[in-house]
Amino acid sequence: MLEWLIVGGGPQGVIFARALQRYTCLDPSSLVIVDRNRTLLSEWQRNTQRCGMHYLRSPGAHSLEPDFGNLFQFARTRGFDPATHLMGRYQRPSLELFAEHSREVIRRGELEGRLRSATVDALSRERDSWTATTSDGTSYEARSVLLATGPGRPEPAPQWCFNLRRDVWGHVFDSAWELPAGAPANRVAVIGGGATGAQLAVRCARLGSDVVLVVENPPIVEQFDSDPCFIGRRCGADYERASRDERRRMVTAARRPGTIPPDVALTLDRAVKRGDLRLVVGHIVAAMTEHGAVSLELASGEVLSVDRVALATGFHWDVEEARSLVSDPLPVDPGGLPMISPWLEWAEHLFVTGRLAEGEIGPPAPNLIGAHNAAKRVIAWMKGEAATPVRGWSHYR
């Protein structure tokens, strides 16, 4: 029997696996990670590369390793120039540095050897263990399960997309999506005002496309996508004392969806001023294909003529996807979040991380530091600790 089965091989699943290895006496052979991809972090790497990300939004202290100085040490020993690969006050790592360090973290833990490429179709509780049935017909028995199912699926397409041929539009996070070809005649409309949309528009322009970035509202600049106060005791303690309704209000107030960090805003602004791309603020009300071209009609009456439409509208998260894995009904609150214990237990020995843990971890739950804070909770439970769950962000013990 396995001690742990982790459902999901993205950053949150890897963080939890490394925390288990570092801070418990887990036998390496008693851990399995199930993910539909053939390598860990596969979807994360594909999505960050597609949109043209250059620097992570998270600080350099937040990597996949529980040692919060490890990425900086790695950068020094591997010869990464801090002036190029660590940005600004928060030392935000370049995508190149973060990806290379992540590969090293996975290598240290020999985690690729614990990966099973499949999807979990069902989870059932039998006496003192869970049985997971996967898409390849394999069954795994584990004492404990962690659901690390990621950010969700690409946001559903707006209705006007379905008036167009399917081959002229797609979401940047669709598995089959391809970057528009870099011919100058290839006119591309990027839809979405967040960091993904801004980065994708700049990338397409640099590849030679004629780009228009369509946003509902002028871009809003924020360093982080949620208030960093909640990652530690200062706001975290208030969050723990709050009622469930108050917590939902706190999360809404602290989140900054659809915002872009200052460096991305500066790059976008320069590209617009140079004429590399066009920024249009407006709401698309209709779309049609005329003479082989796509026409996008805005509420203002303006019509944009393009060849391709790239949706960069983020992810849609639905608790029911995780909930449907378990045969017995799992409790959710009126806001659609799992009703979990302070140690992130949704059912006996069934734990959660990421958005699923938002009710306890708070606004940072989907981020790297949220995954670390979730791992701290579960490891404290494993050790039988009765201390307050809130801990300093920079240490596990």
Secondary structure as GFF3:
##gff-version 3
##sequence-region A 1 397
A	DSSP	beta_strand	2	7	.	.	.	ID=ss1
A	DSSP	alpha_helix	11	23	.	.	.	ID=ss2
A	DSSP	three_ten_helix	28	30	.	.	.	ID=ss3
A	DSSP	beta_strand	31	35	.	.	.	ID=ss4
A	DSSP	alpha_helix	42	50	.	.	.	ID=ss5
A	DSSP	alpha_helix	70	77	.	.	.	ID=ss6
A	DSSP	alpha_helix	82	85	.	.	.	ID=ss7
A	DSSP	beta_strand	86	87	.	.	.	ID=ss8
A	DSSP	beta_strand	92	93	.	.	.	ID=ss9
A	DSSP	alpha_helix	95	108	.	.	.	ID=ss10
A	DSSP	three_ten_helix	112	114	.	.	.	ID=ss11
A	DSSP	beta_strand	115	117	.	.	.	ID=ss12
A	DSSP	beta_strand	120	126	.	.	.	ID=ss13
A	DSSP	beta_strand	129	134	.	.	.	ID=ss14
A	DSSP	beta_strand	139	147	.	.	.	ID=ss15
A	DSSP	beta_strand	153	154	.	.	.	ID=ss16
A	DSSP	three_ten_helix	159	163	.	.	.	ID=ss17
A	DSSP	three_ten_helix	166	168	.	.	.	ID=ss18
A	DSSP	beta_strand	169	171	.	.	.	ID=ss19
A	DSSP	beta_strand	187	191	.	.	.	ID=ss20
A	DSSP	alpha_helix	195	206	.	.	.	ID=ss21
A	DSSP	beta_strand	210	215	.	.	.	ID=ss22
A	DSSP	beta_strand	220	221	.	.	.	ID=ss23
A	DSSP	three_ten_helix	228	231	.	.	.	ID=ss24
A	DSSP	alpha_helix	233	241	.	.	.	ID=ss25
A	DSSP	alpha_helix	244	254	.	.	.	ID=ss26
A	DSSP	beta_strand	259	260	.	.	.	ID=ss27
A	DSSP	alpha_helix	262	274	.	.	.	ID=ss28
A	DSSP	beta_strand	277	281	.	.	.	ID=ss29
A	DSSP	beta_strand	284	290	.	.	.	ID=ss30
A	DSSP	beta_strand	293	298	.	.	.	ID=ss31
A	DSSP	beta_strand	303	306	.	.	.	ID=ss32
A	DSSP	beta_strand	308	311	.	.	.	ID=ss33
A	DSSP	beta_strand	315	316	.	.	.	ID=ss34
A	DSSP	alpha_helix	319	323	.	.	.	ID=ss35
A	DSSP	beta_strand	345	347	.	.	.	ID=ss36
A	DSSP	beta_strand	350	352	.	.	.	ID=ss37
A	DSSP	three_ten_helix	354	357	.	.	.	ID=ss38
A	DSSP	alpha_helix	358	361	.	.	.	ID=ss39
A	DSSP	alpha_helix	368	382	.	.	.	ID=ss40
###
